[in-house]
């Protein structure tokens, strides 16, 4: 039985109050609260990457009918798209939506599919940030699977945070790699096929490489550059959000 963490919710309730109320709460409680508070106006944003099964499994046990948004950049590994279908079926999720930039815009702004080589930030903005913003414009809140341990830009991340006019909820913010691994093992969740091939963090094919033993898990993302985020977790003003 979940502990009683009921709160009289108002749409403009301060994230400070929400973070205070749910400080130290298990991810399942935070996720359950978010789905209840924002019922009908909330979506999960998932990459269907290496660790995505954990949050999606929790979602499936609370509300498998909640919308799940996958950003299909048209540069994803085919294994990721196959994994999305497998995991969706395995968990019984009923509303997984692939979100993409329009073909017209892709042809106009990246006719040769090579923008990532010269302007990776512009490529991410076109293929991820813009289509996600359009998709989320129909929602008042979103849920992410981000964790504090993943990068330096996320070390101060709170469970509830402002995302422009929306609220973003990060149920797994406080979990460590061991927690993720334990949940995967306990529930025998399907693994992304590329993890066993040396890809502990998986993005678009051109911008993701294998990680060698001893390297940081995200070392294979935009290798050789200072880029660490695709931009979907930045504010509308372009600044990194407190994470």
DRENDREN-374985 format. One record per residue (C-alpha): residue number from 1; residue in one letter; x, y, z. Coordinates in steps of 0.2 Angstrom, whole numbers. Each point is the difference from the previous one (the first is absolute). Example, Ala and Ser with C-alpha at 12.3 -4.5 7.8 and 13.67 -1.06 7.14 Angstrom:
<recs>
n = 1; res = A; u = 62; v = -22; w = 39;
n = 2; res = S; u = 6; v = 17; w = -3;
</recs>
This chain:
<recs>
n = 1; res = X; u = 0; v = 0; w = 0;
n = 2; res = X; u = 7; v = 17; w = -5;
n = 3; res = X; u = 2; v = 13; w = 15;
n = 4; res = X; u = -13; v = 14; w = 1;
n = 5; res = X; u = 8; v = 14; w = -9;
n = 6; res = X; u = -16; v = 8; w = -5;
n = 7; res = X; u = 1; v = 19; w = -4;
n = 8; res = X; u = -14; v = 12; w = -5;
n = 9; res = X; u = 6; v = 3; w = -18;
n = 10; res = X; u = -2; v = 16; w = -10;
n = 11; res = X; u = 7; v = 2; w = -18;
n = 12; res = X; u = 12; v = 14; w = 6;
n = 13; res = X; u = 6; v = -8; w = 16;
n = 14; res = X; u = 18; v = 5; w = 3;
n = 15; res = X; u = 13; v = -13; w = -5;
n = 16; res = X; u = 8; v = 4; w = 17;
n = 17; res = X; u = -16; v = -7; w = 9;
n = 18; res = X; u = 0; v = -15; w = -11;
n = 19; res = X; u = 18; v = -4; w = 3;
n = 20; res = X; u = -2; v = 3; w = 19;
n = 21; res = X; u = -15; v = -12; w = 0;
n = 22; res = X; u = 9; v = -14; w = -10;
n = 23; res = X; u = 17; v = 2; w = 7;
n = 24; res = X; u = 7; v = -18; w = 2;
n = 25; res = X; u = -15; v = -8; w = -8;
n = 26; res = X; u = 2; v = -16; w = -10;
n = 27; res = X; u = 0; v = 3; w = -19;
n = 28; res = X; u = -17; v = -9; w = -1;
n = 29; res = X; u = -8; v = 12; w = 12;
n = 30; res = X; u = 6; v = 15; w = -10;
n = 31; res = X; u = -6; v = -7; w = -16;
n = 32; res = X; u = -16; v = -5; w = 7;
n = 33; res = X; u = -3; v = 17; w = 7;
n = 34; res = X; u = 5; v = 9; w = -17;
n = 35; res = X; u = -12; v = -11; w = -10;
n = 36; res = X; u = -14; v = 4; w = 13;
n = 37; res = X; u = 3; v = 18; w = 1;
n = 38; res = X; u = 1; v = 3; w = -18;
n = 39; res = X; u = -12; v = -13; w = -6;
n = 40; res = X; u = -4; v = 2; w = -19;
n = 41; res = X; u = 14; v = 14; w = -2;
n = 42; res = X; u = 16; v = -10; w = 3;
n = 43; res = X; u = 12; v = -10; w = -11;
n = 44; res = X; u = 15; v = -10; w = 2;
n = 45; res = X; u = 15; v = 4; w = -11;
n = 46; res = X; u = 11; v = -15; w = -3;
n = 47; res = X; u = 15; v = -4; w = -11;
n = 48; res = X; u = -3; v = -19; w = 1;
n = 49; res = X; u = 18; v = 0; w = 4;
n = 50; res = X; u = 11; v = -10; w = 12;
n = 51; res = X; u = -9; v = 3; w = 16;
n = 52; res = X; u = -17; v = 5; w = -6;
n = 53; res = X; u = -9; v = -16; w = 4;
n = 54; res = X; u = 1; v = 4; w = 19;
n = 55; res = X; u = -11; v = 16; w = -1;
n = 56; res = X; u = -11; v = -8; w = -13;
n = 57; res = X; u = -3; v = -16; w = 11;
n = 58; res = X; u = -5; v = 11; w = 14;
n = 59; res = X; u = -12; v = 10; w = -11;
n = 60; res = X; u = -7; v = -17; w = -7;
n = 61; res = X; u = -5; v = -5; w = 18;
n = 62; res = X; u = -8; v = 17; w = 4;
n = 63; res = X; u = -8; v = 5; w = -17;
n = 64; res = X; u = 5; v = -9; w = -16;
n = 65; res = X; u = -12; v = 11; w = -10;
n = 66; res = X; u = 10; v = 17; w = 4;
n = 67; res = X; u = 8; v = 8; w = -16;
n = 68; res = X; u = 18; v = -5; w = -3;
n = 69; res = X; u = 10; v = 11; w = -12;
n = 70; res = X; u = 15; v = -7; w = -10;
n = 71; res = X; u = 10; v = 13; w = -10;
n = 72; res = X; u = 4; v = -9; w = -16;
n = 73; res = X; u = 14; v = 11; w = -8;
n = 74; res = X; u = 0; v = -12; w = -15;
n = 75; res = X; u = 18; v = -3; w = 6;
n = 76; res = X; u = -3; v = -12; w = 14;
n = 77; res = X; u = 7; v = -17; w = 0;
n = 78; res = X; u = -11; v = -13; w = -8;
n = 79; res = X; u = 2; v = -10; w = 16;
n = 80; res = X; u = -8; v = 14; w = 10;
n = 81; res = X; u = -15; v = 0; w = -11;
n = 82; res = X; u = -2; v = -19; w = 2;
n = 83; res = X; u = 3; v = 2; w = 18;
n = 84; res = X; u = -14; v = 13; w = 1;
n = 85; res = X; u = -12; v = -13; w = -8;
n = 86; res = X; u = 6; v = -14; w = 11;
n = 87; res = X; u = -1; v = 10; w = 17;
n = 88; res = X; u = -17; v = 8; w = -5;
n = 89; res = X; u = -7; v = -18; w = -3;
n = 90; res = X; u = 8; v = -8; w = 15;
n = 91; res = X; u = -6; v = 14; w = 12;
n = 92; res = X; u = -17; v = 2; w = -7;
n = 93; res = X; u = 2; v = 18; w = -4;
n = 94; res = X; u = -15; v = 6; w = -11;
n = 95; res = X; u = 5; v = 18; w = -5;
n = 96; res = X; u = 18; v = 1; w = -6;
n = 97; res = X; u = 2; v = 14; w = -13;
n = 98; res = X; u = 15; v = 3; w = -11;
n = 99; res = X; u = 3; v = 18; w = -2;
n = 100; res = X; u = 10; v = 7; w = -15;
n = 101; res = X; u = 5; v = 16; w = -9;
n = 102; res = X; u = -10; v = 2; w = -16;
n = 103; res = X; u = 8; v = -7; w = -16;
n = 104; res = X; u = -1; v = 17; w = -8;
n = 105; res = X; u = 10; v = 8; w = 14;
n = 106; res = X; u = 13; v = -14; w = 0;
n = 107; res = X; u = 2; v = 2; w = -19;
n = 108; res = X; u = 1; v = 19; w = 1;
n = 109; res = X; u = 13; v = 1; w = 14;
n = 110; res = X; u = 9; v = -16; w = -1;
n = 111; res = X; u = -1; v = -6; w = -18;
n = 112; res = X; u = 15; v = -12; w = 1;
n = 113; res = X; u = -3; v = -6; w = 18;
n = 114; res = X; u = 17; v = 7; w = 4;
n = 115; res = X; u = -4; v = 15; w = 12;
n = 116; res = X; u = 6; v = -10; w = 15;
n = 117; res = X; u = 17; v = 0; w = -7;
n = 118; res = X; u = 2; v = 19; w = 0;
n = 119; res = X; u = -14; v = 7; w = 11;
n = 120; res = X; u = -5; v = -14; w = 13;
n = 121; res = X; u = -10; v = 13; w = 11;
n = 122; res = X; u = -10; v = 5; w = -15;
n = 123; res = X; u = -3; v = -18; w = -5;
n = 124; res = X; u = -6; v = -4; w = 17;
n = 125; res = X; u = -11; v = 16; w = 1;
n = 126; res = X; u = -8; v = -5; w = -17;
n = 127; res = X; u = -2; v = -19; w = 3;
n = 128; res = X; u = -4; v = 0; w = 19;
n = 129; res = X; u = -3; v = 17; w = 8;
n = 130; res = X; u = -13; v = 7; w = -13;
n = 131; res = X; u = -11; v = -16; w = -2;
n = 132; res = X; u = 0; v = -3; w = 19;
n = 133; res = X; u = -5; v = 18; w = 4;
n = 134; res = X; u = -15; v = -2; w = -13;
n = 135; res = X; u = -5; v = -17; w = 8;
n = 136; res = X; u = 1; v = 7; w = 18;
n = 137; res = X; u = -10; v = 15; w = -4;
n = 138; res = X; u = -15; v = -11; w = 2;
n = 139; res = X; u = 5; v = -4; w = 18;
n = 140; res = X; u = 2; v = 9; w = 16;
n = 141; res = X; u = 13; v = -12; w = 7;
n = 142; res = X; u = 13; v = -13; w = -6;
n = 143; res = X; u = 9; v = -14; w = 8;
n = 144; res = X; u = 19; v = -4; w = -3;
n = 145; res = X; u = 11; v = -14; w = 5;
n = 146; res = X; u = 15; v = 11; w = 3;
n = 147; res = X; u = 11; v = -4; w = 15;
n = 148; res = X; u = 13; v = 11; w = 9;
n = 149; res = X; u = 14; v = -12; w = -2;
n = 150; res = X; u = -1; v = 1; w = -19;
n = 151; res = X; u = 10; v = 17; w = -3;
n = 152; res = X; u = 6; v = 15; w = 9;
n = 153; res = X; u = -14; v = 10; w = -7;
n = 154; res = X; u = -12; v = -11; w = 10;
n = 155; res = X; u = 8; v = -1; w = 17;
n = 156; res = X; u = -12; v = 12; w = 8;
n = 157; res = X; u = -16; v = -6; w = -8;
n = 158; res = X; u = -16; v = 0; w = 10;
n = 159; res = X; u = -15; v = -11; w = -2;
n = 160; res = X; u = -11; v = 14; w = -5;
n = 161; res = X; u = 6; v = 14; w = -10;
n = 162; res = X; u = -7; v = 14; w = -11;
n = 163; res = X; u = 1; v = -2; w = -19;
n = 164; res = X; u = -6; v = 16; w = -7;
n = 165; res = X; u = -19; v = 0; w = 2;
n = 166; res = X; u = 1; v = -19; w = 5;
n = 167; res = X; u = 5; v = -10; w = 14;
n = 168; res = X; u = 13; v = -14; w = -3;
n = 169; res = X; u = 1; v = -15; w = 12;
n = 170; res = X; u = 16; v = -10; w = 2;
n = 171; res = X; u = -5; v = -15; w = 11;
n = 172; res = X; u = 17; v = -9; w = -2;
n = 173; res = X; u = 10; v = 15; w = 4;
n = 174; res = X; u = 8; v = -7; w = 16;
n = 175; res = X; u = 3; v = -17; w = -6;
n = 176; res = X; u = 18; v = -7; w = -3;
n = 177; res = X; u = 5; v = -12; w = -13;
n = 178; res = X; u = -1; v = -15; w = 13;
n = 179; res = X; u = -19; v = 5; w = 2;
n = 180; res = X; u = -3; v = -1; w = -18;
n = 181; res = X; u = 9; v = -16; w = -2;
n = 182; res = X; u = -9; v = -8; w = 15;
n = 183; res = X; u = -17; v = 5; w = -7;
n = 184; res = X; u = 4; v = -7; w = -17;
n = 185; res = X; u = 5; v = -16; w = 7;
n = 186; res = X; u = -14; v = -2; w = 13;
n = 187; res = X; u = -13; v = 2; w = -14;
n = 188; res = X; u = 10; v = -9; w = -13;
n = 189; res = X; u = -3; v = 15; w = -12;
n = 190; res = X; u = 6; v = -1; w = -18;
n = 191; res = X; u = 17; v = 8; w = -4;
n = 192; res = X; u = 3; v = 11; w = -14;
n = 193; res = X; u = 10; v = -11; w = -12;
n = 194; res = X; u = 15; v = 13; w = -2;
n = 195; res = X; u = 4; v = 0; w = 19;
n = 196; res = X; u = 9; v = -17; w = -1;
n = 197; res = X; u = 9; v = 7; w = -15;
n = 198; res = X; u = 8; v = 14; w = 10;
n = 199; res = X; u = -13; v = 14; w = -1;
n = 200; res = X; u = -5; v = 4; w = 17;
n = 201; res = X; u = -8; v = 17; w = -6;
n = 202; res = X; u = -8; v = 0; w = -17;
n = 203; res = X; u = -5; v = 14; w = -11;
n = 204; res = X; u = 0; v = 3; w = -18;
n = 205; res = X; u = 11; v = -11; w = -11;
n = 206; res = X; u = 12; v = 13; w = -7;
n = 207; res = X; u = 3; v = 8; w = 18;
n = 208; res = X; u = 2; v = -16; w = 10;
n = 209; res = X; u = 15; v = -11; w = 2;
n = 210; res = X; u = 5; v = -15; w = 11;
n = 211; res = X; u = 7; v = 3; w = 17;
n = 212; res = X; u = 16; v = -8; w = 6;
n = 213; res = X; u = 2; v = -8; w = 17;
n = 214; res = X; u = 3; v = 13; w = 13;
n = 215; res = X; u = -8; v = 14; w = -10;
n = 216; res = X; u = -15; v = 10; w = 6;
n = 217; res = X; u = -16; v = -7; w = -6;
n = 218; res = X; u = -4; v = 15; w = -11;
n = 219; res = X; u = 18; v = 1; w = -7;
n = 220; res = X; u = -7; v = -6; w = -17;
n = 221; res = X; u = -12; v = 14; w = -2;
n = 222; res = X; u = 7; v = 14; w = -12;
n = 223; res = X; u = 17; v = -7; w = 3;
n = 224; res = X; u = 14; v = 12; w = -3;
n = 225; res = X; u = -11; v = 15; w = 3;
n = 226; res = X; u = -5; v = 10; w = 15;
n = 227; res = X; u = -18; v = -3; w = -3;
n = 228; res = X; u = -9; v = -10; w = 14;
n = 229; res = X; u = -18; v = 3; w = -3;
n = 230; res = X; u = -12; v = 0; w = -15;
n = 231; res = X; u = -9; v = 15; w = 6;
n = 232; res = X; u = -17; v = -7; w = 4;
n = 233; res = X; u = 4; v = 3; w = 19;
n = 234; res = X; u = 5; v = 19; w = -3;
n = 235; res = X; u = -12; v = 14; w = 4;
n = 236; res = X; u = -8; v = 10; w = -14;
n = 237; res = X; u = 14; v = 13; w = 3;
n = 238; res = X; u = 13; v = -13; w = -4;
n = 239; res = X; u = 7; v = -1; w = 17;
n = 240; res = X; u = 3; v = -17; w = 9;
n = 241; res = X; u = -14; v = -4; w = 12;
n = 242; res = X; u = 4; v = -3; w = 18;
n = 243; res = X; u = 0; v = -18; w = 1;
</recs>
